[in-house]
Each structure stands twice: as structure tokens, then as C-alpha cells.
Amino acid sequence: PPSPPSPPPPSPPPPAVDSPPPSPPPATPTTEPTHWDIDWGFSCASPNCPAASRYDVRTCDTVTWTIEDGMHDVVSGPRGAADGHFNSGLLSTGETFTVKFDEAGSYQYHCTPHGTMNAVIVVQGEPCPNSPPTPPLRASSPPPPPPPQPPASPTVTLPPAQCTVVGAGPGGVLAADVMAGADGCGGSLRLFERGDLPLEGTYDTLPFFETFNKQEMYIVGTYNGAELPFAGVFGGQQTTNGGVFAPGTAAELAAGLAIGTAAAQAAQACAAASVNATYWKPLLGAVPPPVQHIEGQTLLDHNGMLATCVNETGCAWGDMLMPPGFHTPGSADSIRRRTVAHGVHGSGAPDYATLGAEVRSIDFEEDPDSGELMAAAVRLSDGTVSPVADGGKVLLAASSIGSASILARSRPDLYSSFTFNNHYYTASFLLPSSVCVPAGDGEVCGEGPPASTHSHNWNYGFVTPGNGDCAGQSFEVDLRGNYPVPDAPYQVILLQMEPEMRSHGGWNASTGLIDLVDEPPTECDLLARRQAINITSASWGAFTPGFSLDSSHAAVAAWPQGWHWAGGIPLVDGSSRVAGTTNVFSADAGAVRKPFNCHTSMVSAAAGVIAGMEALGLPTADCMDHITASFPPPPPPPVSSEQMVACIMSCDDATLSAYRSCNMACHGMYSPSPPPPPPPPA
């Protein structure tokens, strides 16, 4: 999920566009000719920085934006209609972007990833004499030429590999893990990851909030002209994002991956086992209550966070992401990040993994029997060739967009157009009424009730009513807060689950990226969003009088992050195998046929389990027999994994507490206690 807002800066918010010019202007002059500094980040998000905030400057002035937190860009033009005057590209905390304004006019700008960050520069005065405009750091039009290719390196050819996995995110890590555990690769398994290990201390010494958006990133594609970042690190996006583990129901996963419910249930159980967590499925209309969380307990708390607490008194989970001003003493510094990669391999990487190895393409040959493509080798950016052994398999887990790029580089005649899916969503942050922060000469207080009095009895998921012309659509609502700490900010996120957002991706050979462009929403989509926002607002209204998720009741947008997109990879029906190939499989979110709750990467982990087992010709239900982990594994189970899965599926869904008790009892079949001795003979 996006980062929560920081406290507003100690200056009043700038007036709206139709207000008189501010006096003094909201930006701060520093030098002559006048130079203006603007802090650009989450403190400038609604309601702290109202849409179309106005800054007045003179011709010849320069403006510098400084990124105060998170990742943002500065793009000229109205949202959705960039005009090409300036475009910073995606910047991270502390980076700056400067533009000189030589002609009078009104220059709207916005942050592409964050729909509440919009503003305008109003320039007045005569044209700046004898002074050519200072170009921005990056221009949106025309696009920059591709970087020069490095000199060719001598080709290094490795011995053939029976199993090759591309990408070490949750899906790639688990796909490789189940194949290694099943010993299905004959000791010939390679896992290629373009990045390195996470920052030192990510799992052991650094508080969770100090690892948020801190890992190495690379650009995996573009979305409506904005760059899409993705984590290039062993462990994938789980090492740097909000760390949410909310696997959804087995039925949702089964629909998303086009598999049977039993296989989906087993894959989710194996994904959960990789992080030493007891699998549970959320129930519509119910949210687990707040619980303390200490090392050794399940990694699932009431918000389903992939983290653990290393003190003896428990932690407040909002401290994972809340700005320091809202941290609970002794809590924030005690929260540590957890991921699939850590659960399976600790803080390191397995011997079969090669880090800093970017796979660029696949060499295909035509299979003489089927006429389909057969992967014969994978090629790395440094010229290394890794042949595929006879009967070998290649599993793509480099993100949905990254894997599509590999296919497009390999055979652009066959793989150059893709359709990805995502959510439309909107988010709102609230401060409790008892929380006030300085603002100018006064203070701004929250509009919500004290967090300690907020109730969880609200809509978790629902279907809109539609009308005579439009069928209802499914939505899910997500809540984030710093429970059990009272008077803390909390966040509401509304996700449109169907019909999915469809983005058409085309291979851009000149940039080497997939360019995604939205398919416009239909009138029925817009109706469903208005109804969904009204339903959510009414649900909150019983506890938050006057609360409205969005005044327009239709401003639902997609957050352009590379890991929010799924699908795109063409697959054989009912299989993880890439269509048109005999031995290439999709092993992460690229295999998802329809939207899945985007606040989890565990769907990628489950897809990796399924692809790894399918590539070896093994039933998914046996995956629990092959998962490894850094914590001591249990002894051989007294019952089969099929029996455990059947037990879980028989659990009653009537109440969450009953379901979790039953689920844990089923997992207890794999407990360390030995099975009871057989009865003595009669």
C-alpha cells in the first residue's frame, strides 16, 4: 500500500487555483534571481495539499522540487494529459528537480503515482530577455535515446541446466524451492536474479520503516507515460514494500489462476508455510481483531503483515509505515521485515542462485513433434549463455511485465502485445480528531473519531447493486491503522475487483520496455465506483460522521507501480505453461488471469508453487512435502499433505475464530509431536 502521510509542513496550505494570489507565496525564495523551493511528497496530499494548489512566481524564476518522502515524479499538464513541458521521471527521497520559467502562463503539474498530489505554477511578467530556458533534468517528449550498448563481452557458456528459474521474487524463490525439495532437477537447478541481496540488516537490525522503499529499483516498463519501478533484489518487492500477507480465499486464487480449489488451497498453505505462518482466509464482513505480536507467534496479525516483533511486549503494527512522529515508544524499532525469501533462505541466498545476473532473452527452437517453441537456452545481459538440458524447463518469475519483456526480446514476432490486469482503487487517510499537528501559526486537527473508539464492524467486501443496464461489480475494502495504539492515523483503501482494469502493453524495441496504456472505463464501471464509494462511506459513517472517501465519487485510479500489474503472459488453458511453448512456465503474478488483492504478493508465491510442481509433473497438493525454511522443519508428517488439505477444506466458515481453530488443528497434523503408538495387539 502507499506510504501514510507525513505531518503537514509548518506553513499553511496553498490556496486553490481560483483564489487570489498568496501573499507571501507558499514557496520559499532563496536567491536572486528568485529561486523557489517546494517540498514534494505525502505532506502535499489531500487534504493537506488540496488539488490544484497554486504557486505564483515571476518570469526568469526557477523552481526546485525536493522529494521529501517516498517515490514521486513532477509531470506538467493535467492528470492524464501530460503536455510535455517538463517531466522529472520517478525520483526518490532527497532527490531534486529544477525548472526555469521564462514565459508567462499557467503550468499545471502532478505526481503520476499519487492521485491527490496536483498543483499549478502561475508565471507572470514579460518574457525573460536573453535567457534560453533551462531544460528540465528529463523531458517527456521526445523520449531520451536508449543508452549506448556496452562493448560485447566474450560469450561464456555454462553447462546445461535441467531447471532454470528467472527472477527471485516470492514466486521464483518458491518455484525453485519446491523443485529443489522434490529433487526433480537432478542437481541441475539455476535461479537467476538481476539484483543483489537486500540492504544489510533488512531482516536482522533495521526497523521495518527504515527498509521501506529503500532497496535497489529498476524500471520494468511505462504506464501512460510514467515509469514503472520494480525491486531488483533477491526476495523481490516483499523486501521493500508494505509487506502485506493477505492471501484471500482459495476460491479467489482458483479463479485467478484458473486451477481447482483444492490445488489453490494447497498452494496457499505452502506459501504461508514459507513464512512460518498459519494460513487463514478472510471472511467477508469480518476482520480479525487486533492482537499483540511477538517473535515465535504466527506472522499474521489483524492486518496480515509480513513482519515480526523482537521485543517481549509486542508492537503496534502501524509503526511499520507511520512517520516517526506517530511512532509508539519501543515499538517501531522492534519490528523486523519478513519475506518468503527470508523464510526459506534466511538472510542469504542458496548455492543454486546467481545474483547480479539479468536474463535478457530465451533462445527458442521448434519442437519437431508439436511444432511449438522449445526453450534451448537463456541469455544474460553480460553475454553468458545458460543452455537448457534435454527435457529441461524454464520458469519465468521476473514480474508480469518483466517476464513479458523477456518473451518480447526473444520472439517479437509472436510476443509483442500483452493485456495486463490491475485494480482501480482509491485511498483516503484520516487523522483522529484528538490528533493535532502544527500548521503555520496554528494547528490542524484530524476529522475522524479517536482510533481507540473505531469499530471494525464495517463492509469488507460487497457487490454494488448496479441498475437496469449495468450489473453489479465486486469490491473489497482494506483498512490500515496503528492499532492497538489510540489516536493514530488510519487509511481506507477501496479496490475494484471486477471487471478488472485492463492495460494494453506493447513492446517498444527502441527503449527495451513494455509500454502500458489504459483501456478506458465504461459507464457501468463509473456507476459501480460511485456506488462502491457511497457504500463504503455509509459503512464508515456510523462511526465517522461526515466521512466521504472521495467528493467526486468517481475518482478511482490505478497506482502505477510495476508490482501492481498481473497477468499479461499468454498461457495454455488450465496450466502455467506459456502458450506456444513446450517447456516455459509462468511462475509469479504473470500467471494471474484476473485481479487478485494487490496488497499481497503471496499470490505470486502461490503461483510459483503451482508452476514449480507442474514443471516437474507433480500434484500441487504434495507441495508441503517439498517446502524448506530457515526455521527447523517439522519431522515427517504422520498424515499426507492431501489429508491435511482435505481437513482444512472441511473447516466451517461460519466464524473466523472457529475457522482459525480448525485450520490450526489441521496444521497440527504436521506438529513436532510424534504420532501416538499403535494399540497393542488383541
Secondary structure, DSSP 8 states (H G I E B T S, - for coil): ---------SS-----TTS---SS-SSEE-STTTEEEEEESGGGSTTTS-TTEEEEEETT-EEEEEE-SSEE--EESSTT---SS-B---EETT-EEEEE--S-EEEEEE-TT-TT-EEEEEEESS--TT------SS-SSS--------------B---EEEEEE--SHHHHHHHHHHHHTT-STT-EEEEESSB---TTTTTTS-GGGSTT-S-EEEEEEETTEEEEEE-BTTGGGGTS--B-----HHHHHHHHT--HHHHHHHHHHHHHTTT-------TT---------TTS-S--TT-BSEEE-SSS---GGGGTS-GGG--TTTGGGEEE--HHHHHHTTS--TTEEES--EEEEEEEE-TTT-SEEEEEEEETTS-EEEEEEEEEEEE-S-HHHHHHHHHHH-TTTS-EEEEEEEEEEEEEE-BTT-EEEETTEEEE-SB--GGG----S-SEEE----SSS---EEEEEEEE-TTSSS--EEEEEEEEEEEEEEEEEEETTTTEEEEEE----HHHHHHHHHHHHHHHHHHHTTSTT--S-TTS---B----GGG-EE-S-B-TTSSBBTTBSSEEE-SGGG-SS---TT-SHHHHHHHHHHHHHHTT--GGGGGGT---SS----S-SS-HHHHHHHHHTS--S-HHHHHHHHHHHHGGG-SS---------
